[in-house]
């Protein structure tokens, strides 16, 4: 596999097909992969022979685990330029997919996290399987749920999106359908057959998905939806923590324990991000906000420390600064969210 491109783009029949091809890294995205996908999508946008775009992945381990975290951490420890270039390129790809004029189908067969969410969520059809695991786990490494998380998570039912952002909870296919992450559920054994059928008749994609649809089972979130709405509807992260502490359920105690491992700084960043993302008038406005956050957060202590503790040394004992929610001031958040110099702001593709 090492001699092959890390993303395969080609036209098959009337379908533009993008296959993530970095299985040894669970298809974690690099800047070049984002550039290659963008180039293909731009080439196909006005090509009348391409009727539909299909996004899938090589191998069986998952769709996409996120971005190239080690590169981001190394860049953040230096001048941050490579990290900013990655975010700028990736977010342009996310925005291009969001507004793409042709049907997009994403096959989320396995791990779909971070950057994988940024690729799949803008697609019109999002197919989950029994192997699908969705999460936005960034607060655990001092990052934030980007790639449009401010837009998508804030628009989930009730306050489920904020719960996912603050806890990094992993959810399976039935829950993905409940919250709008997935539009369809197909058993993984039938995915090759489904893809072949779509390649054969892209104009029948909706009918095909109905024909291949299986039962994902009962969503586990449903049992806790009222509790999520009540507790995660509080006015601040501190208030959410207080409400979890006052609750009498094992579930609430579990959420409190999980949140105790996350970066206080980026939990409060995510809270403000979802508030502002929910108010955003356009996806581009949301992405410009997320770029400002990303440009700054990668150079802050918590990201370097989170990567050290969770990914490099794997001791899972991050030493966050500030160590408490109360230590994260509004002034600190204001600095992270502040506008960049006009020449440095994120913009969509022309």
N, C-alpha and C positions, 0 to 999 in steps of 0.2 A: 504493500500500500504506500510505502514511503516515497516512491517515485511518482505517484499520482497527485494531481491537484487536490487541495484540501476542500474545494467545492467544485462539483461537476455541473456545468450548465450546458444544455443542448436542447434542440427542438426535436420532439418525437411526434410524428404525425402533425396534429393541430395543437399540440401542447408544448409550452415552454416548461422544461423540467429542471429544477434546481435540487441537487442532492448534496447534503452536507457529507463530507468525506474525510473526517478527522476522527475516526472511531477511537483511537488510542487516548484521545483527550475528551471523549464524550462529545465530540464536535464543538468544543468551546471555540467561540468566534475570535478570529484575528482581524486586524484592520484590512488585510488583503482579501480575506474571505468576504468581508462586507463590500469592498470595492468590486469584487468579481460579480457578486449578486446584483449590485446596483447597475453595473454595466449591462448585464443580461436583461434585467427588467426594463431598462431604458431602450435597449435594442428591440425588445418585443412589444413595447407599449403601442407603437404605431404600425406594427407588422400585421397586416390583415390575415396572414396565414396562421398566426398564433391566437387561439380562441380562449385559452385558459392557462393558468400557471399552477404547477404542482410542486410543492415543497416536501421533500422527504429526506431520509438519511440512510447511509450505508451501515451495515452491521445490525446487531440486535440489542445494543446496550442502551440506546435512547436517542431522542431527537436532538437535543442540545442542552448542555448543562449550564450554559452562560457564556461569559466573555473570558478572555485570556487574563485571569486574575494575576498571575505572576508578573506578566508584562506590565500591567497597571500598577502593581506595587513597586516594581523596580523603577518605573518612570516617576511615580509619585515621590519616591525617595530622592530622585534627582530634580529635574526642572519641571516635570509633569507634562512636557510637550507631547510625548508619544501617547500618553493617556488621553490628553485633550483631542488629539488627532483621531484616536479610536472612537471616542464618544461622538465627535462631530460627524464622522463617517457612518457609524452605526445608527445614529439618530436620524440622519438623512435617509438611510435605508428604511428604517421604521416608518418614517413619514411617507416615503414613496409607496410602500406597501399599503399604508392606511388609505391613501387616495388613488390607488391603482385602478384604472378603468376596466380591467378585465377580471373575471372570477379567479380567486386564488383558493387553492385547497392545500391545507397543511395536514400532514400525517404525523400526529404526536404519539408515536408508538414507543413509549418509554419515558425516560426522564425529560421533562420540559421545564426548565428553570431559567430565570434571568434573561439572558440574550435570546434563548429559545422562545420565551414568551413574546419578546419583541418581534420575532419573525412570524410566529403562529397567530397571535391574537388579532392582528389587522386583517387576517384572511377571512373571506366570506364563509368558508367551510373549514371547520376545525375538528378533525377526527381523532378521538381518544380510543384507546384499547384497554384491556385489563392490565396492561403493563405501564400505562401512563401514570406518572407521578408529577404533579404540578407543585411548584413552590416559588416564592420570592424570598429567599433566605438571607438577603444581603445585610440586614442589621446585625447578624451574627459575626460578620467580619468588618464591621465599621463602614459599610457602604449603605446604599439606600435602594429601594425597589424602583429602578429606572426603566428605560426602554418603553416609556409610556405608562408606567405604574401609577403615576399621579392621575392619569385620565381613566384607565381601566378599573383600578381597584376602587376608586371613589364612586364608580357607577355600578358596582355590584349591589345585590340586594342588601338592604339594611346596612350594617357596619361590618359585614364579612370581609370586605377588602382591607379595612384597617386592621382587623384581627390577623389576617394573613401577613400584612406588612410588618406588624410589630412582633409577631411570634415566629415568622418563617415557617408556619405550619405546612405540612405536606398533605396534599389531598389527591384522591384517586378519581377514577373516571366519572362515577355517579355524581360526586360533588362538583367536578368540573362542568358537568352539564347544568347542575343547579345554579351555579354562579356565572354561567355564560362563557367560561373558558373554552368549553367544547360545545360544538353544535350537534355532533353525531357520535355514536358508539358502535364500533365494529370489532369483532374478535380478531386478535392479532394473526391467527392462522389464516384469516380470509383477506388480510391486507394485500398480499401480492395479487390476488384475484381482483380485488377492488381497483388497484392501481392499473392493472391491465385493461379493465373495463373502461376506466376514465380515459386512458390513452386512446382506446378504440373509439369512444363516443363522448368527447368532452361536452357536447351540447346536452347530454342526458345526465349531467352530474347530479342534479337534485334527485332525479328518479333513481339513479344507481345507489345513492346514499340511503334512500328509503328502503330499497330492496336488500341492502346489506346490513341494515340497522339491526342491532341485537339489544338485549336488555342489560343495562349496566348495574342494575340492582338499586337498592335504597341508598340515598346519600346519607352518610353518617353525620354531616353537619346539621341535618334537619333536627336532630335530637337536641342540639344546643343553640339553635337559631335565635330563640327568644332571649337566652342568656347573653349571646353575643351582641344582639341589638341593644339590650339594656346597658350592659357594662361598657362596651366599646363605643357607645354613643356619648360617653362622658366628654367633658369640655377640654380635657388635657390628658397627657400621658400619666401625670401624677394622679389625676382623678380616676383614671382607669385602673391603675395599680391599687389605689385605695378601695375601689369597688370590688376588685378581685379578692383583696384581703378580707373584706367584710362578707363576701359570699360564703355560703356554707358547703358548696359542692366540691367534690374531688376534681371535677373538670376545671373549676376556677383556680384551685390550688395548683393544678398542673400548669395552667397558663402563666400564673404568677412565677412559678419556678423557672419556666422557659424564658420569660422576659427578663428574669434576673441575670441571665447569661448574655444578654444582648448589649450592644453599645448604647448607653443612655443618650449620647449625642445624636446618633443616627436614628434612634427611635423617635426623638423629638423632631428631627429633620423629616422623617417619613410622615409624622402626624401633620406637620405644616404643609408638606408636599401634597398630601391628599386633600387637604382643605382647599389649597390654591388650585390644584388640578381639577377638583370638582366644580370650581367657579370658572375655569378657563373657557373662553368662547370658541377656541379652536384647538385641534391637536398640536398645531405648530406652536401656539402659545405655551402649551404644557411642555413641549420638548425644549423650548428655549429656556424655560425655568429649570428643567432637569439638567440641562447642559451647564448652567451656572453652578448648580449644586455639585455636579460631578467634577467640574474643573477644580473645585476647591477641596472637596472631601477627600480626593485621592492623595492630597498632599498633607492631610492632617494626621495626627498621631494614631487615632483609632483605627484607620484603615491599615496602616503598616503593622500595628499591633495585632489586629484581627487576623491578617494573613499569616503572620508569624505563628500565632497560637493555634489556628484552625487548619492551615494548609501546609506550612513549612515544618514547624517543629511538632505540631499536632499534640501539644500538651493540653489544649482546650482550657487554658487558664489565662485568658486575656486580661491585661491590666488597663482598663479603660481610663481615659482622662477627658473630662471629669468622670469620676467614679460613680456619681449619683445623678439622678434626674434633676435634682435641685441645683446641682452645680452647672448645669447647661443653661446659660443665661439667654434672654431674648436678644441681647446684643450679639452674642455668638451666632445665633441663628440668623439674625439680620445680615451679618457679614457673609454667611454662607449663601444666602439667597439674593444678595445684592446684585444689581445689574453689572455686567462687565463693560469695559470700554467698548464703544460701538463697533470697532473693527474686530473685536474678539468675540462678539456675540454669535450664537448659533443661528443659522438660517437654513431653510429648506433648499433643496435643489432648485435651480432656476427653472 
